[in-house]
Amino acid sequence: MEEIVRVMNALKIWNSGRAETKAVDHVSFSVQVRSFTVIIGKSGCGKSTLLSLIAGLEVPDEGIIFIAGQEMGKSETQRAMIRRTSVGMVHQFFDLIPELTVRENLRVPFDLNNALLDEVYVDSLIRQLELEGLEDRFPHQISGGQQQRVAIARALSVKPAVVLADEPTGNLDRKSSQQVMELFRRLQRNMGLTVIMVTHDLDLAKQADRILYMEDGKLSEYGVQKQA
Ligand SMILES: Nc1ncnc2c1ncn2[C@@H]1O[C@H](COP(=O)(O)OP(=O)(O)OP(=O)(O)O)[C@@H](O)[C@H]1O
């Protein structure tokens, strides 16, 4: 199987005042292409920091990260280029642009990349994420679950090598969470996407191919962790 993400011995220390937190403590793991991986763990264990390192939003103090064979280097320009072309991000609070319609929000990544808009592909995302009929509405005119599905479609619009989702259902009720998860999972299978998702919700996590468990900045396989 082909590896699409490789994290080698990543360390990230946050300094705030006198306190020093090893948010990511010498973490190593790889993710196979076309797999759905979930990272679970208690609040503050370092999940978001780890995703920020993989996304190239933060730089590790030690260690190396590769996305689709490219090293997330120290230069912000290089990291921004890899992030724009190879990484799709979905956040807990959707982060849609309120002044833009659903369809306009989906165009944003193309505009940022100066890429030609692939209308046929965007239409297929709208269909697969069950957003038909909502294209001309503004974010405040659709439900939370629908907003999150727009955010997922937006993340996929540039066909990223890897999709990083940080608590994508954290702001949704049970029913919408389950619906978003099912659509996300189906899309991942249909499109052969590679997804890394952070969640608190073990029921959702169980639908993934693989569960990783994070505690005090350390990462382990969830099954192994439970037996330990
Ligand atoms: N920018 C920052 N500056 C200082 N400390 C930080 C910063 N970001 C995170 N931390 C600390 O690093 C640790 C890990 O935080 P992180 O947000 O990665 O955890 P998390 O598992 O994603 O938590 P949650 O589930 O609550 O989102 C925490 O102790 C947090 O307080």
The ligand as an SDF file (V2000), in Angstrom:
LIG
                    3D

 31 33  0  0  0  0  0  0  0  0999 V2000
   -0.9680   28.3860   20.5230 N   0  0  0  0  0  0  0  0  0  0  0  0
   -0.7540   27.7720   21.7030 C   0  0  0  0  0  0  0  0  0  0  0  0
    0.0280   28.3310   22.6550 N   0  0  0  0  0  0  0  0  0  0  0  0
    0.2600   27.7210   23.8240 C   0  0  0  0  0  0  0  0  0  0  0  0
   -0.2470   26.5050   24.1590 N   0  0  0  0  0  0  0  0  0  0  0  0
   -1.0470   25.8980   23.2720 C   0  0  0  0  0  0  0  0  0  0  0  0
   -1.3470   26.4990   21.9960 C   0  0  0  0  0  0  0  0  0  0  0  0
   -2.1620   25.6520   21.3080 N   0  0  0  0  0  0  0  0  0  0  0  0
   -2.3580   24.5890   22.1160 C   0  0  0  0  0  0  0  0  0  0  0  0
   -1.6960   24.7240   23.2840 N   0  0  0  0  0  0  0  0  0  0  0  0
   -1.6560   23.7410   24.3820 C   0  0  0  0  0  0  0  0  0  0  0  0
   -1.1670   22.5190   23.8500 O   0  0  0  0  0  0  0  0  0  0  0  0
   -1.9160   21.4130   24.3740 C   0  0  0  0  0  0  0  0  0  0  0  0
   -2.5780   20.6620   23.2230 C   0  0  0  0  0  0  0  0  0  0  0  0
   -3.5980   21.4850   22.6420 O   0  0  0  0  0  0  0  0  0  0  0  0
   -4.4740   21.0180   21.3860 P   0  0  0  0  0  0  0  0  0  0  0  0
   -5.3730   22.1550   21.0190 O   0  0  0  0  0  0  0  0  0  0  0  0
   -3.5740   20.5010   20.3500 O   0  0  0  0  0  0  0  0  0  0  0  0
   -5.3060   19.8160   22.0080 O   0  0  0  0  0  0  0  0  0  0  0  0
   -6.6340   19.0780   21.4800 P   0  0  0  0  0  0  0  0  0  0  0  0
   -6.4450   17.6430   21.8020 O   0  0  0  0  0  0  0  0  0  0  0  0
   -6.8810   19.4520   20.0760 O   0  0  0  0  0  0  0  0  0  0  0  0
   -7.7470   19.7100   22.4070 O   0  0  0  0  0  0  0  0  0  0  0  0
   -9.3380   19.9300   22.0830 P   0  0  0  0  0  0  0  0  0  0  0  0
   -9.9130   18.5570   21.8990 O   0  0  0  0  0  0  0  0  0  0  0  0
   -9.8310   20.6270   23.3140 O   0  0  0  0  0  0  0  0  0  0  0  0
   -9.4250   20.7820   20.8390 O   0  0  0  0  0  0  0  0  0  0  0  0
   -2.8930   21.9940   25.3750 C   0  0  0  0  0  0  0  0  0  0  0  0
   -2.3050   21.8900   26.6570 O   0  0  0  0  0  0  0  0  0  0  0  0
   -3.0220   23.4380   24.9470 C   0  0  0  0  0  0  0  0  0  0  0  0
   -3.3360   24.2600   26.0430 O   0  0  0  0  0  0  0  0  0  0  0  0
  1  2  1  0
  2  3  1  0
  2  7  2  0
  3  4  2  0
  4  5  1  0
  5  6  2  0
  6  7  1  0
  6 10  1  0
  7  8  1  0
  8  9  2  0
  9 10  1  0
 10 11  1  0
 11 12  1  0
 11 30  1  0
 12 13  1  0
 13 14  1  0
 13 28  1  0
 14 15  1  0
 15 16  1  0
 16 17  2  0
 16 18  1  0
 16 19  1  0
 19 20  1  0
 20 21  2  0
 20 22  1  0
 20 23  1  0
 23 24  1  0
 24 25  2  0
 24 26  1  0
 24 27  1  0
 28 29  1  0
 28 30  1  0
 30 31  1  0
M  END
$$$$
